[in-house]
Amino acid sequence: MSSRRLRVQFPRIGALVVVGVLASCQTSCSRGDHFHGVSPVGCRISAWTPEVFSFYGDPEKVKGKLSQFEMKLADRRVYMFMVESAESSDIALFERPVNEPGSWKVWRWKGQPADARKFRETETDEILTLQGKDCVGQETEKLLDALNPVKQETSTPPSTASGAFNDVLGSYATRPYIQATVFLLC
């Protein structure tokens, strides 16, 4: 093969590779399911490494992101969800019964965004302070109890993020933009 022929083919191949890369980037960036996450479970692991995730966007986009996140909620002891808009905030905390079978605690609070922001800041400060030494779930309950939440029980806890949080997100369906924060505590 002559060098002239190689020079002609190389730019063609190079252009083809560049177009292919750009097309694959466009496809992956424009899909609705670009987020996927899996979280570990178990108090020994999670108490030392609790996780806090925030998602921003319109309520449908946030629901889509949550549906792509495997949180293993049925295996957790305590988890919490907070959603905020410019006008209002909601918190839902779920706690597994100490002795199974039993009823799960479900605590719900609705209030002003400023109160929710203060709670979120205090909660994350508490996680840093505890450093896995004390039960972050119990400490979170104490913080939430100070807000006077509605306390309920359920014998059929949700096993997915959608099952746990869609009712709260549903009340924000007409809001243009929200922040949803998931606390995977223990």
Beta strands, then each sheet from edge to edge (+ up, - down):
strand 1: 37-38
strand 2: 51-57
strand 3: 69-70
strand 4: 78-84
strand 5: 89-95
strand 6: 104-111
strand 7: 150-154
strand 8: 178-184
sheet 1: 1+ 3+
sheet 2: 2+ 8- 4+ 5- 6+ 7-
end
